[in-house]
Amino acid sequence: MKKVSFLGAISLTIISTAALAKMPIAPIPFVPGEVLVKVRPGLSARLLAKKSLFGAEVKEELKLMAGTYLLLKSTTKSTQALAQDLQKFPEVAFAEPNFIYTSFGAPAGAPLDPLFDKLWGLRNTGANEPDRTGGTTSTPGVLGADVDAQKAWELARGSKKIVVAVIDTGIDYNHPDLRSNMWVNPGEIAGNNIDDDQNGYVDDIHGWNAASRNGDPMDGNAHGTHCAGTIGAEHDNGLGVAGVMPQVSLMGVKFLSDTGSGTLADAVVAINYATRMNVDVMSNSWGGGGYSQALFDAISAAKEKGIIFVAAAGNESNNNDGRASFPASYQIDNVISVASHTAQDVLSSFSNFGRRTVHVAAPGTNILSTVPNAEYKVLSGTSMATPHVSGLVGLLLAQTGRRPVLEVRERLMATTVPVAAYRRTTASQGRVNAYNFITDTRLPRQGPLESAWRVEALAEPFVTAHPYVENTRLAKIYRFPGAKYVKLIIERYDVENGYDFLTLKDGNGATIERLTGVGQRYETDFTESDTVTVEFTSDSTQNRWGVEIREVKVVY
């Protein structure tokens, strides 16, 4: 079983892409003895007839949009042995552990809500970041480093027709700041224990509880309610906070328990429900486990219906380019991976990042929002950044209707505000901006177009001994007269992680990147000068293969 969790804040020290990729990987949690099996079409009965051969009981048969799945449990075999045995049956498409997931981690005028002034993610005054005691932090923020919500609200205020599924720990649908924006199933009669609309789900008034397989997605944790408030807390009601979307229908889809964790089987049931109900956006502030084909299939089924899947990048201070974080790292067109930034307009210390795999940054540190029992709380995490983006997508779809999922993601990325802090940490190089997104205002990115780069061979390659010797000190200066931008292509580096370093500096001596660990065919960040200095240093122990650089990319 894969375990997912909401993303809460932790501290971060960035070493380098290679160093982070070399860090120890924690064991992936799963439910002992449980395996989720996808059955090949039409062969369910044939496989079930063989159940005595694989020695496991059938806990549940799941008929999902992506196919038929069996959740099996064995008390005599290990999870790995059961999965391996099942793969031998011709009726089985794949078998994988039932991973455990956990939650990650929260008009032209301002809304008339008493706590709006503490929502720096919507309007950053530079002095309105809340702390956990209800006061204000002493660290100044950056004026305007927010999602530019007020300006966007002049053009777009959302719509009740837009349904955002908060796939999480549920939602307190009785919260006074949320209940008017809760989705209500028009074809269902509450409490009669009948599937009135014949959608396969009984009494799903405000959504579905995939953990308990019932129609009550009430939140007993707070995480899902916090995310819901950021998306769609009511405006101008004289209560609490305001959401990114003044008008929205929030659907509670609970698969994370009240302790904040949930299984792969429950996750795919949750996504399947939201897909079957044809929601517009899925907001996913959770992650964990390894690659799952079942989860990939469930998200792909949502893509086929044109549903956007917004996902938290993770809170491990990890470079997702080198070590994936699921579900944010699935390479599916409808997935939008979200990092967290602070009120000071830098990446949050806990946030995962990735120049290729994390798409955008959004406010995620010290975010005030709704929690159960009519209360409010400050939380931090990429969990809190994700619903900001889910709300922005909802605002756009309310204006334009459904659009191709890849077009939505590309537009979101192209309309971010470029900031140096996100240039090396997100594919878009920026933080999301609602007004730019709604109006399709595209700001120029720093640096040249990819087509402008020219690859050249270095006249003098930078090559260490293989292996290098102790206490190596090697440096070379490379000049490319007339060049506007320069970056190096490192053919290979394999050095002692955290002790031996490859350092790249620009013409003014400022560090561009500092690498350690292992990598190959790695393109460095660029420098806006015609000079690059390469330095390699090693300590007195554990010599490894070394470094080899033979090519450069240049724009003249």
N, C-alpha and C positions, 0 to 999 in steps of 0.2 A: 504494500500500500504506500502510495506517495503521500507525504505529509506537506500541507501547505500552511502558511501562516501569514497574518497581516504584517506589514513591514514597519517596524518601530525603529527609532533612531539609535545609532551607535556611532562611536568615533571612527575616524578614517585617517590613515596616513598613506598617501599615495607613493609607491616606490616607482613602479613602471608597469607597462603592459606585461612584460615578460616576468617580472618579479611576482606580480599578482597571480599570473597563470601558474607559477610554481608553488604557490602556497598550499599547505595541506588541505585536502578536501574532506569535509566532515562526512561520516557515513550517512547515506540517504535513508531516512526512516520509512518503514512500511509496516502494515499489519501482519504480524507473524502468521505464516501458513495460508494467507489469502492471496489469490491470483485472479486477475481480471482477464478473461479470454474473449477475443472476438471470434465468432463462429462464421465460417464461410457461408454465403447465401444459400438458404434452403437445406442446410445440413444440421440444424439444431437438434432435431429428433434423433438423427443418426449418432451424433456425438453423445447425447444424453443416454442413449442405449448402451454406450460403452463406459459409463461412469464407474463401473466396478473395476475397470482396468486401470484407471488413473487414481483411484483411492482417495476421492475427495467428495465432500457433500456440496450440493448446489445451494448456496445461500439465497441467490436471487437471479432471475433471468431478466435482463434489461433490453427491451425492444426500443432502440433509439433511432434517430434519423440517420445515423451513420452505419446502422446495422444492428445485429443481435449480439449481445454480450452475455456471458455467464460469470457471476462472481462465485468463485469456488473456495472452499476452505478444507484444509487437511490438518489433522492432528497427529499424523504419523510421519509426514514428509516436511522437509524444510521448504520455505518459499521458493528458493532457487531450484531445488530438485523438482518440485511440482511444476514450475514453469517450464523447465527443460523437458520433462516428460511430455507435457501437453503439446509442445511444439512438434513432437513426432507424429501427432495425429493429423491426417490429411484434412480433417474437418476444421482445423484450427488455423485461423489467419495469423494470429499472434497471441502470446500470453505474457503478461507482465505483472510484477508485484502490485498490490493495492497500496500505492504510495500514500503517505500522509502529507497534507499541506497545512500551512499555517498562515494567518493573516500577517501582512507586512506593516507592522507597526503596532490621518485623520483629516424710470424716466431719466432725464439728464441729471437730476439731482440724486443725492445719496438716499438709499432706502431709509424709511422711518423705523428703523429697528435699533434698539438701544445699544447693542454690542457691535454694530457695524463698524464703528471707528477702530475696533481691535482686529478687523479682518484685513491685515496688511496684504494678503494675497490678492485681494480684489482692489484695494486702494492703498498703496504704500506711501505714507507721508514722510517716511524717514524717522518717525518717532512713535509708531503705533504697533510695534511688535509685542504681543502679550507674553507674559511669563506664566508659569504654572501656578502661581499664587493668586492670579487675577489682576496683577499689576502690569507694568510695562517694563520691558527689558531696558537696561542702561546702554546697550550697544546701539549706536545710531544705524538706521537702515539707509537704503539708497532710494531717494525720492523717485517714484515712478517705476520701480522694479517690481511690477505686479502684472496681472493678466489684463490690465486696462479695461476692467469690467464696465465702469460707469460710461465710458465713451461708447462701448459696444451696445449698452442698453438703450442708447438713443436710436439704434437701428434695429435691434433684435432683442426680444424678451422671452423667446422660447414659445412653447405651445403645449397644451395638455395632450395634443395628439402625438407628441414625441414621448416614447416610453424608454426610460433608462433602467436597465436591470442592474441592481447593485448585488453582485454575486459575492457573498461575504458571510458575516455572522447573523444576517437578518437585519431588519429595520424595526425600530419601535414605531409602528404605524399609528400609535395613539399620541405621539409627541405633538404638542400644540403648535410647534413650528414646522411640522412635516405633514400632518394629517390632511391638509387641504391639497397637497401636491402628491398624495399617494395614488398609485394606480388602483383602480377598482375594476374588477372583471365584470363587465356588463351582463354576461350571460350566466352568472353564478348567483345562487341564493345562499346567503350565509347560514351556516349551522344546520342545514337539513340533511347532511351526510349523503348528498346525491350529486353526481356529476352532471349538473344541469345543462352545461353547454357541450357536454360529450367530447371534451378535449382530452380525456384520459386522466384528469386530475380532479379530485373531489374537494369542494369548498375552497378553491384557490382564489380567494377574494382579493388579497393584496400580493399574491405571488405564491411561492412554493417552498416548502422545507424539504430539501433533498436529503438532509441528514436523518430525518425522522419519517420521510415519505408521507407527509401530510400537508394540509393547506395553511399551516400557521407559521409564517416566517418571522415570528417575534424575536427580537434581539435580546439575548441575555448576557451579552458581552460588552457592547458599546461601540466596537470598531465599525460595524456596518452602518449603524445609525450616524456615527461621526462622518463617514464618507457620504452618506445620503444628504446630510445637512449642507455639506460643501457644494454638492450638485444642485440641490433644490429646496433649501429652507425658504419658507414663505417670505415675501417682501411686504413691508408697510403694514404689518399686523401689530406693531407695537411690542413685539416679543423678540428677544434674543438676537439671532444672527440673520444673514441673508445669503442665499445660495447664488451660484453662478447663473442659474436659470430661474428667473422669476416665475415662469410657467413651465411645468413639466409633469409627467406622470412617473413616479418612482415605484418600481416593482422590486419587492424584496424577494431575493432568491437565496435562501440560506443553505449552505452546505458545510460551513465552518461551525463547529459546536460552540457552546458558551465558554469553553476554555480556549477557543481560538484556533482549533485544528480540525482538519477534515480529510477524508480519503479521496483517492483517485476515482473510485466508483461513484461517490457522491458528487464529485466535481463534474464528471461527465453527465450525470443525471441533471444537475443544476443548469449546465450550459444547454443541454438538450431541451429542457423546459423553456428557457428563454428563447431558444431558436424556434421551437414549435409555436410559441406565442408571437413570434415575428417582432421582437422588440427592435428598437433602432440602434441602441448602444448597449454594450455590456461593460460595466466598470469592475475591474478585477484588481483589488489591492491585496494580493496574496501570491504565494509562490513556494517553491521547494521541490524536493525530489529530483530525479533525473529526467531524461527525455522519455515521454510516454506517447506511444502511437495512438492510444485511445483518446488522450487529451488533444493531440494533434488533429485527429479525425473530427472530434467534437467542434473544435474551433474552425476547422475547414468547412464543416456543414453550416456554421453561422456565416462564414464568408460567402457561401453559395447563395445565401438569402440576402446578401448586401448589408450584413450587420457588422458594425465596427466593434472591435474587441480591444479596449484600452487596458493596459497591464502595467503594474508597478515593476520597475527595473530591479528592485531588491535593495536591501539595507546592509550588505556585507562589505561595503567599500571596495567592491570587486569590479574588475574590468570584464564586462560581459563579452567583449570581443574574444578574450582568451578562455574564459570559463563561463559557459552559458548559465542563465538563470531563467527557469521556466515558470509560468508560460510566456513571459515577456520576450524570450529569445527565439520563439518559434518563427521560422521564416515563412510566414503566411501573410498575404497582402492586407488583411484586415487588422493585423496586430499593430498597435501603437505602443511602443515601450517608453516609459516616462521616468526620468530622473527627478531628483528633488533639489531645489535651490533655496537659499536663505533670503531673508529680508535685506541682507547686505549684498545681494546679487552675486553670490558665488555658489558653487556646488555644495550641498549639505555634506558634512563630514562623513555621514553614514552611507550616502547614496552610492549605489552602483552606477557605472558609467560605461561608455563604449563609443568610440568614434565611428564605428560601422553599425553597431547593433542597437544602440539606445537612441531613440529618435529625437526627443525634445526634453527640456527641463521645465518644471512648473513649481509653484510654491509648495513646500513640504515641511519646513521647520517652524515649530510653534504656531500651529494652525488651530484656531478656535472654531468649534462646531458643536452640533447637537449630540447628546448622549441620552440614553434612556431615562425615564422618569422625569421628563420636562427639564432636564439639566443640560449644562454646557461644559466643555472641557477642552483644554489645550493638549494636542498630541502632535508628534513629529514622525515623519517617515515618508518613504516613497508612496506609502498607502494614502497619505494626505495629498500628495501631488497628483496622483492618478485621477481623483474625482474632479479636480479643477479642469483637466483635459476632457474628461467625459462630458462635463457641462458645456465646454466650448464646442465640442462636436455637436451636442444637442442643439445649441443655439443656431449653428449653421444649418443643420438639417431642417429645423423649423422654418428657416427662410427659404431654402432651396429645394426641400424634399430629398429623397434618397439620391445619393450620388455613388458612382463607382468607388469602392472602398479604397483602392490605391490612389485615386484622385484626391480623396479626402485627406489621406495621410500625407501625400506630397504637398498639398496646399497648406496643411498645418505646419509642416517643416519649413516650407519656403517663406511663410509669413512670420516666423519667429523673429525676435529682436536679437541681432548678432551681438554677443558679448564675449570678450576674450576668455572669460572663465569657462565657457562652454564649447569653445572652439576645439579643444582636444578631448572633450568628454561626451559630446553628442554629435550625431550625424548632421543635424541641422545647424549646429554651431550656435544655438540660441535658446531663449526662453519663450514660451508661448505668449501670444498677444491676441486677445479676443477681437479687438477692433480690426487689426490687420487681417485676421482670419476671415471675418465676416465680409470685409471689403476686398479681400484678395490683394492686399497691399504687400508687395514683396520688396524687402530691403536688400541691398547688395551684400553678399557675404564677403568676409575678408579673404583676400587672396584671389588667385586667378582661377579661371575655369579649368576643369580637368584636361580639356583638349589642348590647353596652351602649354602644358608641360612637355619638355623634350628630354629624352634619356640620353646621357652621354657617359662614355667610359672614363674613369679617372686615369689620368696619365700616370699617377703613382698610387696604386691601390693601398688601402690601409689594411695591413695584414699582420696579425701577431704570430708568434711561434705557435705551433700546434703539437703538444700543449704549450702554453706560455709558462714562464718561470716565475718564481716568487718575487714579490716586490717590483713588479714591472711598472715602469713609468714611460709611456709612449704617447707622443703628441705630434700631430701634423696640422698645418694650416693650409686650407684649400681656397684659392681665389678664382673667381669666374668673372672677369672684367665685363661690365655692362649688364650683369644679371640683376633682375628685379626681385626674383624669388629663387631660393635654393633649398632642396631637401635631398637627403642621402637615401640610397637603397642599401640596407644592410643585408648582405647575402646570407650571413649566418652569424649568430653570437651564442656562445655557450660558456658562461663564466659562473663562478661561485656566487650563488644567489645571496644578496644582501651584504657581500663583502668585497667583491670585485665589480668595477663599474666602467661603463662606457659613457662618456659625457660629451655632448655636442653643444657648442657655443656659437653665438652669432658674431658679427663683426665688431660689436661693442663689448664682447666678453660676457654677455648675458646667456645663461643656460637655456638651451632650447629643450633638451631632454636629457634624462639620466637613466640609463638602462642597466639592468642586472638580471641574471637568470638565463633563460634560453629563448631564442626566437630565430626565425628565418624569413627571408624576403620581406623584411620589415621596412616600411617607408616611414621615415621620421617626420615630425612636424616641420613646417617650412620656416625659413627666416627671410625677412625682408631686407636682405643685404646681399652683397656679392661674395661674402666671406664666411666660411664655416671652419671652426676648429674642432678637431676630433682628439679626445684624450682617453687613454685606457690606463687604469690603475688596478693593481692586484695587491693583496696582502701576502702574508708569509705562509699560508696553508692552502690546501685543496685546489691545486691547479687543475683547470679543465681545458677544453679544446681551444677556446679563444675567440677571435673576432676576424671577420673578413668583409671588407667593403670595397667594391669594384666599380659601382655605378652611382651616378648622381642624376637628379631631375632638376632642370633649370628652365626658368622663363626669362627671356631677354626683352 
